[in-house]
Amino acid sequence: MKRLHRLLPLAAALLAPSALAAGGWVSLSDQTVLGPEAEMRAQVSKLSTEACRPAVRDHMTPGLAPAGGLNIDEAIKALETTLAPLKPGDPARAGLERSLTMLREQKAKGTKVLPLPVRREKGAMTFEAAMGTAEKLVGAAGKKATGGTSSDVAAALAAERPRAALALLLAGHRARPKDVMTLVNLAGVLTLAGLPREAIAVLDRAAELGGKLPSPGGVPGQAIALTNRGHAFLGLGRWSEAQAPLKQALSLAPDLSEARMNLSKALLCSGDVAGATRELRTALRRTVVPEGSDLILTEDTPGTHGDALKPREQASTRRSARTMFDLSRGATFDLPQLRLPRDRREAISLHPKYEALEREGRGVLNGLQARAAAVNLSQVLDPGEQRWFKLVNGAITTSVYEPEVWPAYQSAYAAHYALNKAFHPLADTRNATIEARMKRLAGVPHTCEDVDRVYDDAYQTYMDARRPYVKAQEQAMARFVSARVKFETALAANIPDPRVRAAKRAAIEASAKASFYGPVVYGAILISDVFPLSCNKQVPNVPLDLAELPTLDTDPCGGVLSSVKLKSKVPSAALKGQGLGLSWSLSCKKIDIELSTSSLMGTDWLGGFASASLDWNGNATLFSGVKAELKLPKGVPATGGVGAKEGVYIKFSTDGIQDAGMRVELKGSLGAGPDASTGLWEGKIEQEFGVAAAVSYWRER
């Protein structure tokens, strides 16, 4: 929601080449949780004051008309502030007063934004003037830039340095003056730099050059051009004119969230709050799927579990975790059955054991929770990994709403509430029976055995009536825990870092065991809470015979061993003769193969590379580009060094292309042996700028 006031251009530099058009996309933003529509509509309405402002550089910027594109109220206020200290007769006062009068007249006619002429309007900026303004903005240093790659432009945009991206695109235009896609990208960055009128002029020139635009990442180039045109009109404050190109862009590419986000702003600033909210909700996720298929994440009765779900329009929702995550590696977790007393004497024997079990459970849960909190995410995960963990963790914390878990969750808590509901009526009947029979005994001679018989009979009836409720809760909780653990551990298996994965499995285990040490043991304590014997105080020692509760210590990727990696280089005279090298690495998670050149530009530390990574779930990543590497000198009893890679990546799953974009990777390593066949340590910082994460990236930044 914070991002609605921020304009979203679409630059093809963030997209992969047109050859990647095949396959379905999976976007991180697809797991975005949407709040209740009415609440979101109210929030969007409050954003209009902040969001509906033109994004034009001030009037001192070369090439822009004074005050053009500014909010008329702000322009009037600025003139009034300037006039205030001027005395009557001041030479500057007369001109400012005329300007102020003209502005007030325009405001009275309903003008909200002072228009800047574009396209064929009188006074519109020419392409040459627009390029001149852009060159002035980047300055002398920017003019020295040489044509950068799409990855360089993407990196500049990701670092929120539009001026650097602008310098690279201007250099690209100088090298290829008739390349239409460069102009389209240039227009998007011009608007980001506060030059939307120049952006319109550049887009007009791109349209004049014509020709079929490429489809980077499978996104039609024409849709990108239309998005950037609508984006520029938003920058000028021309809300109604922005809508047509943005709607055309969406007709060509419905998954183009940038266009939809901008359309949401255009509608908001045109007064259509409901339409703006509708488009925003769709734009917050990359792929367009009707909200009716979302899971509802809000229960209807506060403080009551599993009762019912709120109506969809009043609830938070998200898509099923199955649409994004691999759920094939869930763990089994079966709670043991707890022995229940058959009569009052067994209850007296078992009751303190149940209480001890409850105390023991508190210690077990504290230990598991400490393990779950032991990992500092900011120290072990890079920003991209943290974003992925946040999605996985969000799915885990709301797993009860998944169709695989929800029915068992409802049944478990229905049994729990039935147990509680039955307690007082059954206890009251028991107490009334005891009271009536004890009154009758009071009037006649009786022994302690007579008293015990009264209590034995009353408690037997009570326990026989209560036992079905306790067993029903125990069995329903076991089914719920089994379904929940299987689903949540399958989600946790999607966390690549073994330490974080182990911590999350400890948290899942704590939650599962809390259902046993809490409701299940609580039911046994209730049924065994009986009046002590009056006569013979000796009771049989009844063992619990409780089977050991399962654990989740076994990691599907091998626990600590998952951090061990075998690495080696492939000796090949033929490859070496061609200046190439081949290396591989193997871990429990994946296998990596890399082909690299020995040198570039006459250096021995800079080279090209192409790598392939395949994990055991059928997911693959291709990564190619340029790398720099500094190694430990020969002769030392270890190998390793530091390196950096930059290039383009493509991710595949069994369903096709999953993501594509730019990746920057920094790595340090230390190995033992002459060819580092055993990896002792490896640290890596990795950042990806991909199509799938584009909307999530812009919003979160």
C-alpha positions in Angstrom: 0.0 0.0 0.0 2.9 2.3 0.8 4.0 2.0 -2.8 0.9 3.3 -4.5 2.2 6.8 -4.6 5.4 5.7 -6.2 5.4 5.5 -10.0 6.3 2.1 -11.6 8.0 2.2 -14.9 8.7 -1.0 -16.8 12.2 -1.3 -18.2 13.1 -4.2 -20.4 16.5 -4.2 -18.7 14.8 -6.1 -15.9 13.6 -8.8 -18.2 15.4 -11.7 -19.9 15.8 -12.0 -23.7 12.9 -12.9 -25.9 14.0 -16.5 -26.2 12.6 -17.0 -22.7 9.0 -16.6 -23.7 8.0 -20.2 -23.1 6.9 -21.7 -19.8 4.8 -20.5 -16.9 6.0 -17.9 -14.4 5.9 -18.3 -10.6 6.2 -15.0 -8.8 7.1 -14.4 -5.1 4.4 -11.7 -5.1 1.8 -14.4 -5.8 1.8 -15.3 -2.1 0.9 -11.8 -1.1 -1.8 -11.7 1.6 -4.6 -9.4 0.8 -6.5 -7.7 3.6 -10.2 -7.2 3.7 -11.4 -5.3 0.7 -13.4 -2.7 2.6 -10.4 -1.9 4.8 -8.1 -1.7 1.8 -10.5 0.7 0.0 -10.5 3.0 3.1 -6.7 2.9 3.1 -6.4 3.6 -0.6 -8.8 6.6 -0.3 -6.5 8.2 2.4 -3.5 7.9 0.0 -4.9 10.3 -2.7 -3.4 13.4 -1.2 0.1 11.9 -1.1 -0.2 9.8 -4.3 -1.8 12.3 -6.6 1.1 14.6 -7.2 2.8 15.1 -10.5 6.4 13.9 -10.5 8.1 16.7 -12.5 11.4 18.2 -11.7 11.2 21.8 -10.4 10.9 24.7 -12.8 14.7 25.4 -12.7 15.3 22.2 -14.5 16.4 23.0 -18.1 13.8 22.3 -20.7 10.7 22.6 -18.5 8.2 25.4 -18.5 8.0 27.3 -15.2 5.6 25.5 -12.8 4.5 23.1 -15.6 3.1 19.9 -14.3 2.8 21.2 -10.7 -0.2 20.9 -8.4 -2.1 24.2 -8.8 -2.7 24.6 -5.1 1.0 24.2 -4.4 1.9 26.7 -7.2 -0.6 29.3 -5.7 0.9 28.8 -2.3 4.5 29.2 -3.6 3.6 32.5 -5.4 1.8 33.8 -2.3 4.9 33.0 -0.2 7.1 34.8 -2.8 4.9 37.8 -2.8 4.6 38.3 0.9 7.9 40.0 1.6 7.7 42.2 -1.5 6.7 45.9 -1.0 4.2 47.7 -3.1 6.0 49.2 -6.1 8.6 46.4 -6.2 9.4 45.8 -10.0 8.9 42.0 -9.5 5.5 42.3 -7.7 3.3 43.2 -10.7 4.4 40.2 -12.8 3.9 37.8 -9.8 0.5 39.2 -9.1 -0.6 38.7 -12.7 0.6 35.1 -12.5 -1.2 34.6 -9.2 -4.4 36.0 -10.7 -4.2 33.6 -13.7 -3.6 30.6 -11.4 -6.6 31.5 -9.3 -8.8 31.8 -12.4 -7.6 28.4 -13.6 -8.4 26.9 -10.2 -11.9 28.4 -10.3 -12.4 26.6 -13.7 -11.6 23.2 -12.0 -7.9 22.9 -13.0 -6.0 20.8 -10.5 -2.6 20.4 -12.3 -0.9 22.9 -14.5 -0.6 21.1 -17.9 2.6 20.7 -19.8 2.1 20.4 -23.6 3.1 17.1 -25.1 2.8 15.3 -28.4 1.1 17.5 -31.0 0.0 20.2 -28.5 1.3 23.7 -29.0 4.6 24.1 -27.3 5.3 20.4 -27.0 8.9 19.3 -26.5 10.8 17.9 -29.5 12.8 14.7 -29.3 16.0 16.6 -29.8 15.1 19.0 -26.9 14.2 16.0 -24.7 17.6 14.3 -25.4 19.3 17.6 -24.6 17.6 17.8 -21.3 18.5 14.2 -20.5 22.2 14.9 -21.4 22.2 18.0 -19.1 20.8 15.9 -16.3 23.5 13.3 -16.4 26.2 15.9 -16.7 29.7 15.7 -18.1 30.6 12.5 -16.1 27.4 10.8 -17.4 28.3 11.6 -21.0 31.5 9.5 -20.7 29.5 6.4 -20.0 29.7 3.6 -22.6 26.8 1.4 -23.5 26.2 -0.9 -20.6 24.4 -4.2 -20.6 20.8 -4.7 -19.6 22.2 -6.2 -16.3 24.1 -2.9 -15.7 20.9 -0.9 -16.2 18.9 -3.2 -14.0 21.6 -2.9 -11.2 21.4 0.9 -11.4 17.6 0.9 -11.1 17.7 -1.7 -8.3 20.1 0.6 -6.4 17.6 3.5 -7.0 20.1 5.4 -9.1 18.0 6.4 -12.1 20.6 9.0 -13.2 23.2 6.2 -13.6 20.7 4.1 -15.5 19.9 7.1 -17.7 23.6 7.6 -18.5 23.9 4.0 -19.6 20.8 4.1 -21.8 21.9 7.4 -23.4 25.2 5.8 -24.2 23.3 2.9 -25.7 21.2 5.3 -27.8 24.3 7.0 -29.1 25.7 3.6 -30.2 22.3 2.4 -31.7 20.3 5.5 -32.5 17.5 3.5 -34.2 17.1 0.8 -31.5 13.5 1.2 -30.5 13.7 -0.8 -27.3 16.5 1.4 -26.0 14.2 4.4 -26.4 11.3 2.6 -24.7 13.6 1.8 -21.7 15.0 5.3 -21.8 11.5 6.8 -21.5 10.7 4.7 -18.4 13.9 6.0 -16.7 13.3 9.6 -17.7 10.0 9.6 -15.9 11.7 8.1 -12.8 14.2 11.0 -13.1 11.4 13.5 -13.0 11.3 14.2 -16.8 7.9 12.8 -17.9 7.4 15.3 -20.8 10.8 14.2 -22.2 9.7 10.6 -21.8 6.6 11.2 -24.0 8.8 12.8 -26.7 11.1 9.8 -26.6 8.2 7.4 -26.8 6.8 9.3 -29.8 10.2 9.0 -31.6 10.2 5.2 -30.8 6.7 5.0 -32.4 7.8 6.9 -35.4 10.8 4.5 -36.0 8.2 1.6 -35.9 9.1 -2.0 -36.4 8.2 -5.0 -34.3 9.4 -4.7 -30.7 11.1 -7.7 -29.0 9.4 -9.6 -26.1 11.9 -9.7 -23.3 11.0 -12.4 -20.8 7.9 -13.2 -22.9 6.5 -9.7 -22.2 5.3 -8.0 -25.4 7.6 -5.0 -26.1 4.5 -3.0 -27.1 3.0 -3.6 -23.7 6.2 -2.2 -22.1 6.0 0.9 -24.3 2.4 1.5 -23.4 3.1 1.0 -19.7 5.9 3.6 -19.9 3.6 6.0 -21.7 0.9 5.7 -19.1 3.6 6.0 -16.5 4.8 9.3 -18.1 1.3 10.7 -18.1 1.0 9.9 -14.4 4.2 11.9 -13.9 2.6 14.9 -15.6 -0.5 14.6 -13.5 -2.7 13.7 -16.5 -4.6 11.0 -14.7 -7.4 10.4 -17.3 -5.0 10.3 -20.3 -2.8 7.7 -18.4 -5.6 5.2 -18.3 -5.9 4.3 -22.0 -2.3 3.2 -22.6 -2.2 1.3 -19.4 -5.4 -0.6 -20.2 -4.0 -1.4 -23.7 -0.8 -2.7 -22.1 -2.9 -5.0 -19.8 -4.9 -6.3 -22.8 -1.5 -7.4 -24.3 0.0 -8.7 -21.0 -2.5 -9.3 -18.2 0.3 -10.3 -15.8 2.1 -7.0 -16.2 1.7 -5.8 -12.6 3.6 -2.6 -13.2 0.9 -1.5 -15.7 -1.9 -2.5 -13.3 -0.3 -0.7 -10.3 -0.1 2.5 -12.4 -3.7 2.1 -13.6 -4.7 1.8 -9.9 -3.1 5.2 -9.3 -4.7 6.7 -12.4 -8.1 5.6 -11.2 -7.5 6.8 -7.7 -6.4 10.3 -8.8 -9.5 10.4 -11.2 -11.7 9.9 -8.2 -12.5 6.1 -8.7 -11.5 4.7 -5.3 -13.3 1.4 -5.8 -11.7 0.8 -9.2 -8.3 1.8 -7.8 -8.6 -0.7 -5.0 -9.7 -3.5 -7.3 -6.7 -2.9 -9.6 -4.3 -2.6 -6.7 -5.4 -5.9 -5.2 -4.8 -7.6 -8.6 -1.5 -5.8 -9.1 -0.1 -6.9 -5.7 0.3 -10.3 -7.3 2.1 -11.0 -10.6 -0.1 -13.6 -12.1 -3.8 -12.9 -12.5 -6.1 -15.5 -10.8 -9.6 -14.7 -9.5 -9.6 -13.9 -5.8 -12.4 -16.4 -5.3 -9.8 -19.2 -5.3 -7.9 -17.6 -2.4 -7.8 -19.2 1.0 -9.6 -17.2 3.7 -7.3 -16.5 6.6 -9.7 -15.0 9.1 -11.8 -17.0 11.5 -15.3 -15.7 12.2 -15.4 -15.9 16.0 -12.4 -14.3 17.8 -10.8 -16.6 20.4 -12.5 -19.7 19.0 -10.6 -22.0 16.8 -12.1 -23.8 13.8 -15.6 -22.5 14.3 -16.1 -20.9 10.9 -14.4 -18.5 8.5 -15.4 -14.9 7.9 -17.1 -13.9 4.7 -14.5 -13.4 2.0 -15.1 -9.7 1.7 -14.3 -9.2 5.4 -11.3 -11.5 5.6 -7.6 -11.6 4.7 -6.8 -14.0 1.9 -3.9 -15.6 0.1 -3.3 -18.2 -2.5 -2.7 -21.8 -1.6 0.9 -22.7 -0.8 0.6 -25.5 -3.3 0.7 -22.9 -6.1 4.3 -21.9 -5.2 6.0 -24.5 -3.0 7.1 -28.1 -3.3 5.0 -30.1 -0.9 6.4 -33.5 -1.6 8.8 -33.8 1.5 6.5 -33.7 4.5 7.3 -35.7 7.6 5.1 -38.1 9.5 4.3 -37.3 13.1 2.0 -39.6 15.0 1.1 -38.7 18.6 1.0 -41.7 21.0 -2.2 -42.7 22.9 -2.4 -41.7 26.5 -3.6 -44.3 29.0 -6.8 -43.2 30.7 -8.1 -44.5 34.1 -10.8 -47.1 34.2 -12.0 -46.4 37.7 -11.4 -44.1 40.7 -8.4 -46.0 42.1 -6.6 -45.9 38.7 -7.4 -42.2 38.5 -5.8 -41.6 41.9 -2.7 -43.4 40.7 -2.5 -41.7 37.3 -3.4 -38.1 38.2 0.0 -37.1 39.6 1.7 -38.7 36.6 -0.4 -36.6 34.2 0.5 -33.5 36.2 4.2 -34.5 36.0 3.8 -35.1 32.3 2.4 -31.6 31.9 5.4 -30.1 33.7 7.8 -32.2 31.6 6.0 -30.9 28.5 6.7 -27.3 29.5 10.4 -28.1 29.7 10.4 -29.9 26.3 8.5 -27.0 24.6 10.9 -24.4 26.1 13.9 -26.3 24.7 12.3 -26.6 21.3 11.4 -22.9 21.2 15.0 -22.0 22.2 16.3 -24.0 19.3 13.8 -22.4 17.0 15.0 -18.9 18.0 18.7 -19.7 18.0 19.3 -18.7 14.4 19.8 -15.0 13.6 18.2 -14.7 10.1 20.0 -11.5 9.3 23.4 -13.2 9.8 22.8 -16.3 7.8 20.5 -15.2 5.0 21.0 -12.6 2.3 18.1 -10.2 1.4 16.8 -12.4 -1.3 16.8 -15.5 1.0 15.1 -13.5 3.7 12.4 -12.6 1.3 11.9 -16.3 0.4 12.0 -17.3 4.0 9.3 -14.7 4.8 7.0 -16.3 2.2 7.6 -19.9 3.5 7.2 -18.9 7.1 4.0 -17.0 6.3 2.6 -20.1 4.7 3.6 -22.2 7.7 2.0 -19.9 10.2 -1.3 -19.9 8.3 -1.2 -23.6 7.4 -4.4 -24.5 9.2 -6.4 -22.7 6.5 -5.1 -25.0 3.8 -7.6 -27.6 2.5 -5.2 -30.4 3.6 -5.3 -29.2 7.2 -8.5 -27.2 7.8 -10.9 -30.1 8.2 -8.7 -31.8 10.8 -8.2 -28.5 12.6 -12.0 -28.0 12.8 -12.6 -31.5 14.1 -9.8 -31.2 16.7 -11.2 -28.0 18.2 -14.8 -29.1 17.9 -13.8 -32.1 20.1 -11.9 -29.8 22.4 -14.8 -27.4 22.9 -17.2 -30.4 23.3 -15.0 -31.7 26.1 -15.0 -28.4 27.9 -18.7 -27.9 27.3 -19.6 -31.3 28.9 -17.4 -30.7 31.9 -19.7 -28.6 34.1 -23.0 -30.5 33.5 -21.2 -33.9 34.2 -19.4 -32.5 37.2 -22.6 -31.0 38.6 -24.5 -34.3 38.2 -21.7 -36.2 39.9 -21.6 -33.7 42.8 -25.4 -33.7 43.2 -25.4 -37.5 43.3 -22.6 -37.6 45.9 -24.4 -34.9 48.0 -27.8 -36.8 47.9 -26.3 -40.2 48.9 -24.1 -38.7 51.6 -27.2 -37.1 53.2 -28.8 -40.5 53.3 -25.7 -42.0 54.9 -25.6 -39.2 57.5 -28.8 -40.4 59.1 -27.7 -44.0 59.6 -24.6 -45.8 60.9 -22.0 -46.2 58.2 -18.4 -47.1 57.6 -15.6 -45.5 55.5 -16.2 -48.3 53.0 -19.8 -47.0 52.6 -18.4 -43.5 51.9 -15.9 -44.9 49.4 -18.7 -46.8 47.7 -20.7 -43.6 47.2 -17.7 -41.8 45.7 -16.7 -44.9 43.6 -20.2 -45.2 42.0 -20.5 -41.5 41.4 -17.1 -41.1 39.9 -17.5 -44.3 37.8 -20.6 -42.9 36.2 -18.8 -39.5 35.7 -15.7 -41.1 34.1 -17.7 -43.4 31.9 -19.6 -40.4 30.6 -16.5 -38.2 30.2 -14.2 -40.8 28.7 -15.7 -40.6 25.1 -15.1 -36.8 25.1 -11.5 -37.2 26.2 -10.8 -40.0 23.6 -12.6 -38.1 20.9 -10.3 -35.0 21.6 -7.2 -37.2 21.7 -7.9 -38.9 18.4 -9.0 -35.6 16.7 -5.9 -33.8 17.9 -3.7 -36.6 16.7 -5.2 -36.4 13.2 -4.8 -32.6 13.2 -1.2 -32.7 14.3 -0.4 -35.4 11.7 -1.9 -33.4 8.9 -0.4 -30.1 10.1 3.1 -31.4 10.6 3.2 -33.1 7.3 2.1 -29.9 5.5 4.4 -27.6 7.5 7.5 -29.8 7.3 6.9 -30.0 3.5 6.9 -26.2 3.4 10.0 -26.0 5.7 11.9 -28.3 3.2 11.7 -25.4 0.8 14.1 -23.4 3.0 17.6 -23.9 1.5 19.7 -23.0 4.5 20.1 -26.1 6.7 20.4 -24.1 10.0 17.3 -22.1 9.3 15.4 -25.2 8.1 16.4 -27.0 11.4 15.2 -24.0 13.4 11.9 -24.0 11.6 11.4 -27.8 12.1 12.0 -27.2 15.8 9.3 -24.6 15.9 6.9 -27.0 14.0 7.8 -29.8 16.5 7.1 -27.4 19.4 3.7 -26.5 18.0 2.8 -30.2 17.5 3.9 -31.3 21.0 2.0 -28.3 22.5 -1.2 -29.9 21.2 -0.3 -33.1 23.1 1.1 -31.6 26.4 -1.8 -29.0 26.3 -5.3 -30.3 25.3 -4.6 -34.0 25.4 -2.9 -34.1 28.8 -5.4 -31.5 30.0 -8.3 -34.0 29.2 -6.6 -36.7 31.2 -6.0 -34.4 34.2 -9.7 -33.5 34.2 -11.0 -37.1 34.1 -8.5 -38.2 36.8 -9.2 -35.4 39.3 -11.1 -37.4 41.9 -11.8 -37.3 45.7 -9.2 -39.3 47.7 -10.1 -42.6 49.4 -11.6 -42.6 52.8 -10.6 -46.0 54.0 -7.7 -48.0 52.5 -5.3 -45.4 51.2 -3.4 -48.0 49.2 -4.0 -47.7 45.4 -2.4 -49.7 42.6 0.6 -48.3 40.9 -0.7 -47.9 37.3 2.0 -47.1 34.8 1.5 -44.6 32.0 3.1 -46.9 29.4 3.4 -43.8 27.2 5.3 -44.3 23.9 8.0 -41.8 23.2 6.8 -38.7 21.3 8.3 -38.4 17.8 10.8 -35.7 16.9 11.7 -33.8 13.8 15.5 -34.0 14.3 16.0 -35.9 11.0 16.4 -33.3 8.2 15.4 -34.5 4.7 18.6 -32.9 3.5 20.8 -34.6 6.1 21.0 -32.0 8.9 24.5 -30.8 9.6 25.8 -32.9 6.6 23.8 -30.7 4.3 26.4 -28.0 4.6 29.2 -30.3 3.4 30.1 -30.0 -0.3 32.4 -31.9 -2.5 34.2 -29.9 -5.2 36.7 -30.7 -7.9 38.0 -29.6 -11.3 37.9 -31.8 -14.3 41.3 -32.3 -15.8 41.1 -32.1 -19.6 44.0 -31.2 -21.9 41.5 -30.4 -24.7 39.6 -27.9 -22.6 42.8 -26.4 -21.2 44.2 -26.0 -24.7 41.1 -23.9 -25.7 41.5 -21.7 -22.6 38.5 -23.4 -20.9 38.0 -25.0 -17.5 35.3 -27.4 -16.2 34.5 -27.8 -12.5 31.7 -29.4 -10.4 30.4 -29.5 -6.9 28.0 -31.9 -5.2 26.0 -31.6 -2.0 22.8 -33.3 -0.6 20.8 -30.4 -2.1 22.1 -30.1 -5.6 24.8 -30.6 -8.2 26.6 -27.7 -9.9 28.6 -27.7 -13.1 30.5 -24.7 -14.5 32.4 -24.1 -17.7 34.6 -21.0 -17.6 37.2 -19.1 -19.7 40.7 -18.7 -18.3 41.0 -15.0 -19.1 39.4 -11.9 -20.6 41.1 -8.7 -21.7 44.5 -10.2 -21.2 44.0 -10.8 -17.4 44.2 -14.0 -15.5 41.6 -13.0 -12.9 38.7 -11.9 -15.2 36.8 -14.4 -17.3 33.5 -15.6 -18.6 31.5 -18.5 -17.3 28.4 -20.5 -17.9 27.0 -22.7 -15.1 24.1 -25.2 -14.5 22.7 -26.1 -11.1 20.2 -29.0 -10.6 18.6 -29.9 -7.3 17.1 -33.3 -6.5 13.5 -31.9 -6.9 13.9 -31.3 -10.6 14.6 -27.6 -10.4 17.5 -26.2 -12.5 19.2 -22.8 -12.9 21.3 -21.7 -15.8 23.6 -18.7 -15.0 26.1 -17.1 -17.4 28.1 -13.9 -17.5 31.4 -12.4 -16.3 33.4 -13.4 -13.2 36.4 -12.0 -11.3 38.4 -14.3 -9.0 41.4 -13.9 -6.7 42.9 -17.1 -5.4 45.3 -18.1 -2.6 48.8 -18.4 -4.0 50.1 -21.9 -4.9 52.3 -23.7 -2.4 50.1 -23.1 0.6 48.4 -26.2 2.2 44.9 -24.9 1.3 43.0 -23.5 -1.6 40.4 -20.8 -1.9 39.9 -17.1 -2.4 37.3 -14.5 -3.2 35.3 -13.9 -6.3 32.4 -12.1 -7.9 30.0 -13.0 -10.7 27.5 -10.9 -12.6 25.2 -12.2 -15.4 21.8 -13.4 -16.5 20.1 -16.4 -15.0 17.1 -18.6 -15.9 15.3 -20.9 -13.4 13.4 -24.0 -14.6 11.1 -26.3 -12.7 9.2 -29.4 -13.9 6.5 -27.0 -15.0 8.7 -24.8 -17.3 10.5 -21.5 -16.8 10.1 -20.3 -13.2 12.1 -17.0 -13.2 14.7 -15.1 -15.2 16.7 -11.9 -14.7 20.0 -10.6 -13.4 22.1 -12.1 -10.6 25.1 -10.6 -8.7 27.1 -13.1 -6.6 30.0 -12.5 -4.2 31.7 -15.6 -2.7 34.6 -16.6 -0.5 35.8 -20.2 0.0 38.4 -22.3 1.7 39.2 -25.9 0.7 41.7 -28.6 1.7 43.8 -30.6 -0.7 45.5 -29.6 -4.0 42.2 -29.3 -5.9 39.9 -28.3 -3.0 38.1 -31.7 -3.3 36.8 -31.1 0.2 35.1 -27.8 1.0 36.0 -26.6 4.5 34.1 -23.3 4.3 32.2 -21.4 1.7 30.3 -18.1 2.2 28.2 -16.4 -0.4 26.1 -13.3 -0.9 23.7 -13.4 -3.8 21.1 -10.9 -5.1 18.7 -11.6 -8.0 16.6 -9.1 -10.0 14.1 -11.3 -11.8 10.8 -11.0 -13.5 9.1 -13.1 -10.9 10.1 -10.9 -8.0 9.9 -7.5 -9.8 6.6 -6.3 -8.3 7.6 -7.6 -4.8 11.0 -5.9 -5.1 9.6 -2.5 -6.1 6.9 -2.6 -3.4 9.2 -3.7 -0.6 12.0 -1.3 -1.5 
